[in-house]
Amino acid sequence: MSSTGSFHTIVQVRYEFYRSFHTIVQVRDEFYRSFHTIVQVRDQFYRSFHTIVQVRDEFYRSFHTIVQVRDEFYRSFLHYRSGEGSVLQEFSHYRSGEG
């Protein structure tokens, strides 16, 4: 009877060990899944950040182009008002019949 009890205890201990090992494996797998999710979130953040930087750079390029166009317009306007006034005067003379 004693040997049967010992064998039963050994079987229980072995079964408990397998259950514990199975739990450890589940915890490990859950950790790996969590880690994988964290890595995915990190990669998604990096992609989003890269997109934000691209959008910012594109905005700066667009803004720079707008400033260049504005400056070019101002230069043309000032050039027209200062140096090209004679064309306007000639046009006025022509319309009034003096040309």
C-alpha positions in Angstrom: 0.0 0.0 0.0 2.9 2.3 0.8 4.5 1.8 -2.6 1.1 2.5 -4.3 0.8 5.7 -2.3 4.3 6.8 -3.2 3.7 6.1 -6.9 0.4 8.1 -6.7 2.3 10.9 -5.0 5.0 10.8 -7.8 2.3 10.9 -10.4 0.7 13.9 -8.7 4.0 15.7 -8.4 4.8 15.0 -12.1 1.3 16.2 -13.1 1.7 19.3 -11.0 5.1 19.9 -12.6 3.6 19.6 -16.1 0.8 22.0 -15.2 3.4 24.5 -13.8 5.6 24.0 -16.9 2.5 24.6 -19.1 1.7 27.7 -17.2 5.3 28.9 -17.5 5.1 28.3 -21.3 1.8 30.2 -21.5 3.3 33.1 -19.6 6.4 33.1 -21.8 4.2 33.0 -25.0 2.0 35.8 -23.6 5.2 37.8 -22.9 6.4 37.2 -26.5 3.0 38.3 -27.9 3.1 41.4 -25.7 6.7 42.2 -26.7 5.8 41.7 -30.4 2.8 44.1 -29.9 5.2 46.6 -28.3 7.6 46.3 -31.2 4.7 46.8 -33.7 3.5 49.8 -31.8 7.1 51.2 -31.7 7.5 50.6 -35.5 4.1 52.2 -36.1 5.2 55.2 -34.1 8.4 55.5 -36.1 6.5 55.3 -39.4 4.1 57.9 -38.1 6.9 60.1 -36.9 8.7 59.7 -40.3 5.4 60.7 -42.1 5.1 63.8 -39.8 8.6 64.8 -40.6 8.0 64.4 -44.3 4.8 66.5 -44.1 6.7 69.1 -42.1 9.5 69.2 -44.7 6.9 69.4 -47.5 5.2 72.3 -45.7 8.6 74.1 -45.4 9.3 73.6 -49.1 5.9 74.9 -50.0 6.2 77.8 -47.6 9.7 78.6 -49.1 8.2 78.5 -52.6 5.3 80.8 -51.5 7.8 83.3 -50.0 9.9 83.1 -53.2 6.8 83.8 -55.3 5.8 86.7 -53.0 9.3 88.2 -53.2 9.4 87.8 -57.0 6.0 89.6 -57.2 7.3 92.4 -55.0 10.4 92.8 -57.1 8.3 92.9 -60.3 5.9 95.3 -58.8 8.7 97.7 -57.5 10.5 97.4 -60.9 7.2 98.3 -62.7 6.6 101.3 -60.4 10.1 102.6 -60.5 11.6 101.8 -63.9 8.7 100.9 -66.1 6.6 104.0 -65.4 7.5 105.3 -68.9 5.5 102.5 -70.5 2.5 103.6 -68.5 3.0 107.2 -69.5 3.4 106.2 -73.2 0.2 104.2 -72.9 -1.6 107.2 -71.3 -0.3 109.5 -74.1 -1.4 107.0 -76.7 -4.9 106.8 -75.3 -5.3 110.6 -75.0 -4.3 111.0 -78.6 -0.8 112.5 -78.0 1.1 109.4 -79.2 
